[in-house]
Amino acid sequence: MTRNDSVRPFQAFVNSLLSDDRTGTFLKRALEAALAAVMEAEVTELTAADYRARDSARVNSRNGYRDRTFQTGLGTHELRIPKLRQGTYMPSFLASRQRSDSALVAALATCYHQGVSTRNVEAIAQALGVHSMKKSTVSAMAKTLDPPIQAFRTRELPECPYVFLDARYERVREDHAIRKVAVLVAIGVRTDGQREVLGFGIARTENDAYWRDFIDGLVARGLRGVKLAISDAHAGLRKAISEGLPSAAWQRCKVHFLRNLGARFSKKHRPMMLSLAKSIFACDTLESALQQRRRVVELYQQANQHEAARFLEGCDDALAYLQFPTNHQSKLHSTNLVERINRELKRRTRVVSIFPNRASIERLVGALLLEENDEWLVSRRYISEESMKQLLSPNQRLESEVPGASDLIAAK
C-alpha cells in the first residue's frame, strides 16, 4: 500500500471538514475516516497487494463493498466494508466490539427486565447513541432472557413442607382484543427453611382446571412433602389443592378471611367487630383459639350479627396454621409472602400496561421471579433450619442427625 493510498481517507475527511463548519459532526466523521483507513490497510495485507496494483505476489482480489451500520457512543455509522473474491473479510474492530455489543444487549435486556416498556427501551438505546434501533430489535434483545428463564421453569424442585399459592391478572393483546390473563405463582419453604420460587404459569382464567394443571406440573418436577398449602379461598384453587396435594392441610389466608368477615358489618360497627375476631388469631394453640371463637360468636349473636356469627363458625380452615410449630405460625397464617411478590410484579409490569403476547408476560415475570429467587438463596432463611426439624418424625430426625441410623434400627 502506498503512502498516498494510506492517507487518502484522512485527506478526504480534512478537505470535507474545511468546507463544512458544522463542528458537531467532527468526531463522528473523524472516526469514520479512521475506520475506513483501518479497513483499507487490513484488506491490503490480506490480498498482499495495493489497491488496483498489478503485483505477482497478489493472493486475492477485491470484489466491491458491502454496507453495514456500526453503533458507537457517537451514534450510528455507515461503513463500506471491502469484499474479497475468495473468502470473507471482517474488520478487526468489529470483532473486538462483539463483547461490548453483547454488553449493550445485556443492558437493554436488563432494562426490559426492570419493567421498562419496549418503546422506552428504544428511547434509552437512542440516548446511548444507537439511533437506528427498532422496537423489533429491542424485542429480539429481550429474548436473550428466554434460556435462563426456561431452565428456571423446568428445574427439579426440592421437598417443601409449606407452599404458598396466589394469582394476579395482567392485560394482553390476544385474538385482536385486550384480555386479562391470570399469572399463577407458587412459593415454597424448603426443609432447610429457605424460600424458593417453585414456578409460575399463565392461564386464561383462575379456575380449578388451570390450577390443577399448574400444581400437577410442580409435582411432576419433584415437589413433595407438602404439609400445608396457604392460599385465599378461591373455589377453583381450593379444589385443585385438595386433588393435587391430597396429603396437605389447607390454610385459608387470615387477611382475606377478615376482609370477607368485615364486609358483613356496617361501616360503623366494623372496627370493633373485627377487633373481636382478631383476638381469635392471637391465640397460640388450636384449643384456645376455638374457645375464643365460641365467645366471639356469642357476642356477635347478642349484637344481632347473625350472618357474621355463622361465617365465623366456619373458619376452621383459617386456623389450620395452629397445628404447626408455634415459631412457624406467624409465617403461615396468611399469603403475605406471595402477596409481596405480586406487589413487586405489579410495580414492574404496570409500566408495560398491555403486553403484546403471552410470551412477553412470561419473559418479564420469569425474569423478575428468577431475580427474587436468587436473592433468597443468599439471604436470611425464612424459618431457621433447626426449627424446620420439628416437622420431622422421630425416625426422620434421627436419620438427619445420623445418616443410616434408621436402616440399622429397621434391620433389628
C-alpha positions, 0 to 999 in steps of 0.5 A: 500500500502506498503512502498516498493510498494510506492517507487518502481517507484522512485527506478526504475527511480534512478537505470535507471538514474545511468546507463544512463548519458544522463542528458537531459532526467532527468526531463522528466523521473523524472516526469514520475516516479512521475506520475506513483507513483501518479497513483499507490497510487490513484488506491490503495485507490480506490480498498482499497487494495495493489497491488496483496494483498489478503485483505477482505476489497478489493472493486475492482480489477485491470484489466491491463493498458491502454496507453495514451500520456500526453503533458507537457512543457517537451514534450510528455509522455507515461503513463500506466494508471491502469484499474479497473474491475468495473468502470473507473479510471482517474488520478487526474492530468489529470483532473486538466490539462483539463483547461490548455489543453483547454488553449493550444487549445485556443492558437493554435486556436488563432494562426490559427486565426492570419493567421498562416498556419496549418503546422506552427501551428504544428511547434509552438505546437512542440516548446511548447513541444507537439511533437506528434501533427498532422496537423489533430489535429491542424485542429480539434483545429481550429474548436473550432472557428466554434460556435462563428463564426456561431452565428456571421453569423446568428445574427439579424442585426440592421437598417443601413442607409449606407452599404458598399459592396466589394469582394476579391478572395482567392485560394482553393483546390476544385474538385482536382484543385486550384480555386479562390473563391470570399469572399463577405463582407458587412459593415454597419453604424448603426443609432447610427453611429457605424460600424458593420460587417453585414456578409460575404459569399463565392461564386464561382464567383462575379456575380449578382446571388451570390450577390443577394443571399448574400444581400437577406440573410442580409435582411432576418436577419433584415437589413433595412433602407438602404439609400445608398449602396457604392460599385465599379461598378461591373455589377453583384453587381450593379444589385443585389443592385438595386433588393435587396435594391430597396429603396437605392441610389447607390454610385459608389466608387470615387477611382475606378471611377478615376482609370477607368477615368485615364486609358483613358489618356496617361501616360503623360497627366494623372496627370493633367487630373485627377487633373481636375476631382478631383476638381469635388469631392471637391465640397460640394453640388450636384449643384456645383459639376455638374457645375464643371463637365460641365467645366471639360468636356469642357476642356477635349473636347478642349484637344481632350479627347473625350472618357474621356469627355463622361465617365465623363458625366456619373458619376452621380452615383459617386456623389450620396454621395452629397445628404447626410449630408455634415459631412457624405460625406467624409465617403461615397464617396468611399469603403475605409472602406471595402477596409481596411478590405480586406487589413487586410484579405489579410495580414492574409490569404496570409500566408495560400496561398491555403486553403484546403476547403471552410470551412477553408476560412470561419473559418479564415475570420469569425474569423478575421471579428468577431475580427474587429467587436468587436473592433468597438463596443468599439471604436470611432463611425464612424459618431457621433450619433447626426449627424446620426439624420439628416437622420431622418424625422421630425416625426422620430426625434421627436419620438427619442427625445420623445418616443410616441410623434408621436402616440399622434400627429397621434391620433389628 
